[in-house]
Amino acid sequence: MLPEEHRLRKNSEFQCVFRRGRSFASEYLALHVMKRQEGICRFGFVASRKVGGAVTRNRIKRRLREAVKPFLHQIHQPADIVLIARKAAGCTDYAHLHASLEQLLRRAGMLLNDHESAGTETKQHSLS
C-alpha cells in the first residue's frame, strides 16, 4: 500500500492541483501535476463512474497505487500529482497502466532519470 504521507486526501488538495497544475494525457490515464517548493511527492487517484462499477473503479485505483510505488524514489522534486483513470483503463491490465504512468511522468519531466540524463548530455556537449 502507498504510504499515507504520499497520498492526497482532501478535496481542496485535489482542486488546487486541477486549478494550478499542468496536465498530460494518454489512452488510459490523465495526469495533473503541480510542482511544489518543499516537502514530498504526493499522489491522488480518481476513477469516475464512466470507468465502470465500484469494483472496477477500486481495482483500478489499487493498481495505480501499486504502479506509483516504483517511481516514488525516481521523482526528482516535490509535487502533488493526481492520476485520473480514463474509460479505457477499465479493461486493461497492470502492465499497460504502469507503462502509461511511466510515459506520462517522463513527459511531465518528473522522473530523476530524465533530469540526470539531461544534465549528462549538457556536460558531454560542453566537453566537445
N, C-alpha and C positions, 0 to 999 in steps of 0.2 A: 504494500500500500504506500502511496505517496505520503511523505511526512507532512504533518499538519502545518508546519511553518512554510511549506512550499505551496500552499493552496489558497486561492481566493475564495471567500465565503459570502461576503456581504454584497447585496445588490448594488450599493453605492460604489464598491470597488469595480464591479463589472461595468457599470455605467461610465465610470471615469476612463476605463480602458477604451470603451467604444467611442467616447467623445474625443479623447485626446490622442489616441494611438493610431498607428498605421495598420493597414490590413493587407493580407495576402491570401490568395485562394488557390485551391487545387480541386481536382474532381471530387475528393472525399471530404476535405476539410477547409474551413476558413480560419485564418489565424489573425488575431488582433494583438498587436504588441505596443506597449507603452514603456519606453525606457525610463529608468529612474536613476537618481544620483547615488543612492546608497541603499544598502540592505541586500536582500537575496532575491533570487528569481522565484516568482510565484505564478501558479497556473490555475486557471478556472476552466471548467468544461461545461458545454451546453449541447444538449440534444433535444430538439423540438419534436412535437408530435408528427411532423412531416416525415421524420426518420422511421417511425414505427411505434409500436405499443410500448408500454412501460418496460417490459422485459428486454426488448431490443435496445431501447434508449439506455437502460442501465448497463447492459452488456457493452455497448459502445463506449460509455464513459469509463468503465473498468479497463477496457482495452487501451483507451487513450492514457489513462493514469499509468499503466504499465509501460506504454510506449515512450512516455516522457522520462521515466527513470534513467535510462542510459545517457540522456542528454543533460541531466542536471549539472554534471561537473564539466561539461563542454561549453556551457554558455558563459561568455566572457564578461558580461556586465549585468547588473541587476535590472530586472524588468518585470512588469506584470503582463502575462500572456493569457489570452482567452482563446480556447480552441472550440470551434463550432462544428459539429458534425453535420455534413450535408446529406441529402437524401440517399445518395449512392453509398454512403458509409454503412447504411443499414444492412446491406447484403454483401459486404466484403469481409476479408479476414484480417487478422492482426498484422500480417506481413505487409499488406498494402497500406494499412493505416500508419504503420511505422515508417515505411518508405515515404509516404506523403508528408508526414510530420517532419522528417529529416529534410526533405526538399524545401518545405516552407521555412524552416528555421534557417537554412542556408540562404534562401532568397531574402530573408529579413536581416541577414548579416549577424545573426546571434550566436553562431557556433564558434568556439575557440579555434578550431582547425582553420576556418576561413580567415579569422583575424590573424593568426600566426603565419599562415601561408602568404597573406598579402604583405606582411612585413618582411618576410624572407625574400619574396620576389623583388621588392624595392631594394633591398640590400644587394642582391645579386646584380641588378641592373646598374647600381651605382659603382660597383667594382669594375664593371666592363669599360 
